[in-house]
Amino acid sequence: MKRVAGRGDHAVRRLAEIEASIANLSNEDLLDLADIFKAEPRPLIGEMAFAEMTRRNISL
């Protein structure tokens, strides 16, 4: 159980790191990332990029 919980904790930390990395991108880099992942259905990283773009009030 500890091992399974540890994996879950690790996954949560990694996801938080990915979200922070996306939030720290410049506008141009964020737009580039969103352009790469704009196809529907969007993968999670695309959804994160588009959410950050919405927060910044920018669009492709």
Backbone torsions as a table, in degrees:
resi	resn	phi	psi	omega
1	MET	NA	-39.4	179.6
2	LYS	-63.1	-38.6	-179.7
3	ARG	-65.5	-43.5	178.9
4	VAL	-63.9	-43.9	178.6
5	ALA	-64.3	-38.0	178.4
6	GLY	-63.4	-40.1	177.2
7	ARG	-64.3	-41.1	178.2
8	GLY	-63.8	-42.5	177.9
9	ASP	-62.4	-42.2	179.3
10	HIS	-62.5	-43.7	179.9
11	ALA	-62.4	-40.7	179.1
12	VAL	-64.7	-42.3	178.4
13	ARG	-63.3	-44.0	-179.3
14	ARG	-63.8	-41.2	178.3
15	LEU	-62.8	-41.0	177.8
16	ALA	-63.8	-37.8	177.7
17	GLU	-65.5	-40.2	178.4
18	ILE	-64.8	-45.4	178.3
19	GLU	-60.1	-42.6	179.4
20	ALA	-64.9	-39.0	179.0
21	SER	-63.0	-41.9	178.9
22	ILE	-65.7	-41.7	179.9
23	ALA	-65.2	-26.3	-178.6
24	ASN	-88.5	-2.2	178.9
25	LEU	-69.9	149.5	172.0
26	SER	-69.1	164.1	-180.0
27	ASN	-57.5	-43.6	-179.1
28	GLU	-63.2	-44.5	179.7
29	ASP	-66.5	-37.9	177.5
30	LEU	-63.6	-42.1	177.7
31	LEU	-64.2	-38.8	176.7
32	ASP	-62.5	-44.5	179.2
33	LEU	-62.5	-45.0	179.6
34	ALA	-63.0	-38.4	179.4
35	ASP	-63.5	-38.4	178.5
36	ILE	-63.7	-40.1	-173.9
37	PHE	-107.4	30.1	-176.0
38	LYS	-81.9	-16.5	-177.6
39	ALA	-64.2	141.7	178.0
40	GLU	-90.3	143.7	-9.4
41	PRO	-72.8	139.3	-178.0
42	ARG	-74.1	139.1	171.6
43	PRO	-72.1	169.5	-177.0
44	LEU	-55.3	-41.2	-179.1
45	ILE	-64.5	-34.4	175.3
46	GLY	-66.3	-41.9	177.0
47	GLU	-61.5	-40.5	178.4
48	MET	-63.8	-42.9	-179.9
49	ALA	-63.5	-44.8	-179.5
50	PHE	-68.2	-33.2	176.3
51	ALA	-65.4	-41.1	178.2
52	GLU	-67.3	-37.5	177.0
53	MET	-62.8	-41.2	177.6
54	THR	-62.1	-43.1	179.3
55	ARG	-60.4	-37.8	-179.4
56	ARG	-85.6	-7.2	-177.9
57	ASN	61.9	46.5	174.6
58	ILE	-126.0	159.9	179.2
59	SER	-146.8	164.1	178.0
60	LEU	-69.4	NA	NA
